[in-house]
Amino acid sequence: MEGKLAKLQTLAQKDKSQAYTSLLLEALAQPNPTAVAQDVHTLVQVVLTQDHVGLVVGRQVLAELVKQLKEGAVKDNELRKQIIKDTLAVAQPRLVSYEEQVNILRFQLADILEAEEEWTEAAKILTGISMDSGQRSLPDEEKLKVNIRVVRLFLEDENSELADIYYKRAALLVDSTKDRETVLSFKLCQARINDYTSRFLEAATRYHELSFTGEIDEEERTFMLSASVTCAVLAPAGPNRSRVLAALCRDERTAQLPSYNILTKMFLDRILRPAEVKEFEATLKPHQLAQVAQSSSDRLAATVADDDEMVTGETVSTRTGPSTVLDRAVLEHNLLASSKIYSNITFYGLGALLDLTPGAAETMARRMIEQGRLKGWIDQVERLIWFEDSKEGQDDAQGKAGGLGDVDLKSEDTGAPYTKRWDQQIRMTAANVEAIVQHLSEKNLVTFTES
């Protein structure tokens, strides 16, 4: 190959393009893969780096190599990968001169790596594509497609941090396209990003929306519906999750899913048993079983000795908090479900119910009350958690989920919570007395005289 290249140096400039292209085709046609890789590398090295060849000839020869690789002149994938990697290494220092051809080669290499399920490597190759250079800037729609593909590839290897970076770039460009397929791909990336970053409520909503899209295959729609149920179960307990659970329970398709049982129990605010949780856990992905970090203050509060243990002499749980994302979702749900059963409960009793230390149970209840996801208050002197009647809030959540829209509930502002509770008890007592008197009057057991 070196001898043939030396002879071509003496040719006139107008004849060099045809001569180097013919030599390239001859090198690609060799039966020995090792010889093909070596000869193509030598040829590309000379064409792209030697001044006597010229920029125009270099671009023409590199464009011919791109064309031959695309048309399948090299059948072996490993050989194609080696040729493309060698060519990119030679061309990278001169990227400004050969930007268009280098971008096409990167797309080809990414296709090969993706077919081999080398997701992260394929994504990294695509991130090296020049999109905003002075020579050639890609249209916004093309940039969007590249970023969406990078997000999808990173997510295949569960690299949510890098995927989130390119998702944010795609979000800035999504308005640049009207292509339905691209928009759906972006929405799917949005749902998966929310899923991988533990924003389960948003993920469940987006997955459920996509499960109704007719352009998506039936099998994929079923997968998205199942993913929506999974994310809804893992979402933080509270009114917002109740709306999503209600929407999923109304969807007739969920009855065919393996997770339908846990979905209905959560919607009906029933306590989940360990066996049910274990069965559901087997269907989760690794990121949905991520470990939950616990703050030092929470650990300290959870280890404080409980008076009930000293009084009863019974051994309490040693767990100081949830260990995984699923564990946290189940504990919060069971706490919310217990508020529908009890008017109040001791720290010890709640800890026994949730398999937590009394201090950890109090910490979880306090945090949910602070965030507005649980209605109640804590009496730390008596070591009691009082649950407020949340029927009104529940009806509101289910009413909105049922399609009734926002319900404008007006109530008289009578002051502090204790005052409201006292006034409510007075009204209930007066109503009960009136009902008793009316019943006695109907039986002629009492008579009234006018004064």
Steps between C-alpha positions, in 0.01 A plus 500: 500500500786742581651448152171566325441814702851625418429467127181705532692801633627583150151512344336824398260641757197444277580127473567433868138468609425216258832329574461505881137389474596204282772406748245516783260266317789262432594496869139430611470211253783296656398167658731535800330713774833591662639625168180700436523678834871577462477622140194718561665653806819575304302650212287720726812613690663619180189655344401699809843606628724554195490851354570384144164316488285806566185566698259444211648160414502404867129576534415305185693192610354513853149542355558192282608300807184609684291396199664157468457425869134602487435282195652194668833470321637366831276222635681422822381728783826477695696606191258786434536617860880492474503693172261767634689540829835529319357754257344707779831502690680634192230754408427634849791751509373634164132492593427845360602387150317164502210567737217367282673170424607453863140550621374234258770257616398561862139415415615179330717399796215576742267276297747211525554545874127530566436176308758335726325649808801713589263773613734737682774476237245576226371800696852637551572472128185704425589765757816570297299614198550867415160670495584870519818564306578791275523275195175307530230530765237228531132607493329511840285199413810290425662614825185396684506153345868451589445610862195274538700206368785576743251513790351166400841334471620625839177382661549152358807478726308677781737797488233750603742783587643532150158430347351790698761741357407421140129484583516863613665591171226319310233678704625834366457377142174302518292792368704501179328190358151399398601143428270273701755220541765736634257656748395156625864399539561813706199430723621145557844633596327742737310216667811285533711787637234567764495129580879469535526818709226384743243757384251217494179702501595690183627178340173317572297780342714513186513120458120481533457773240727317255316171553201648314703600192384310193829540310676279755483120474254319725782319681679829570178662623448212745858543622442873556177433688682254724780755552239759595354271766847425637591869525163583660561237768848642568381863510475687833169429676255788501212667309696539175579131489135420578398680181745298291393173667134585432572563131684168470228306683239642260708374206357157414834383359670499843287203609716281273829606662680293767526812718122561501458359852747737664358788293146448629613451860690827488207683342262366766745595777546144623810398690751305290635172632868391469417212263325738257789742512752220439309385192489854362869556577596220262363705205706814573814624326823569692452879509154449653664312787760766568617545857351792694743727683402596854604826660691502829215684676251234391728222624540678833123550538434138407731359766356695794365254761122471509307507830256238371780245476586551867133475604405194297834325515455401137777522245453762231635494145857612445435646154570872495345575161427369149788330325391528133273708280238224506530462877439872547197498269345203684564646846348835404200326347441284807526808720242677285278190504520480879367856520178374340465234772607673821411834655833498681790265558803493727851528368559145619185370330584668171856370520369146552266541203775631270784288645691814604630638826245731667726796432528413130121460475453844656757650259323357196159621620639845578655536156180395322296746710749779422477427127119501505476132406346394832238685702567488871702630791747358753477509879856437609412518871254210476703349213193486279428571135149634440351460154259761370195404295632503144178391334448845350847505346458143375169580332660801341790294362278224367250750362767669294632164382148400403476789259291738712763772485602726784250507783459838666452413866420800718520472876461752773830616645444462874859532610749245625464120448399445863218754464377337181503157662311631806236670283456182299444297818240753621314480169504119505379488861216745432396305191497173695290651781253638249472161327434324835233751601330470163498120528349515851240746382395270215448219755293737718744450785541871554269796460568866461288779646497857388599748769 
